[in-house]
Amino acid sequence: MRAILIMWAAPLTLFWAWFLLSANDVNFGYVMLSRPAHDLAMEIYATALGCDPSEVPWTVAKACALDSLIVLALFAYRRRRKRLLFSDSSRRFQRRLSAIAGGTPVPSA
């Protein structure tokens, strides 16, 4: 699962780092980080998608959000057993505490 998270996060990080640096023309002497390269890349993406170049960042952001939800859902599904065990043990712990304190025990769900 760690490999999937890394393979998901690395391209997103690289793309958005490039996008933010090139959109603000912070190029550090690299041509790929310049504003003309940014505009050219957005034109190429827009031509491929058949939309306006100003719509490309929002389209990519929506795709990244959807991908993120899918990856996080897979991650949550894989970790469900640990969460269930934790919630069950916390309920038992609450019942023990209430029994020690002399209160009424917490009903199990």
Secondary structure, 3 states (H helix, E strand, C coil): CHHHHHHHHHHHHHHHHHHHHHHCCCCCCCHHHCHHHHHHHHHHHHHHHCCCHHHHHHHHHHHHHHHHHHHHHHHHHHCHHHHHHHHHHHHHHHHHHHHHHCCCCCCCC
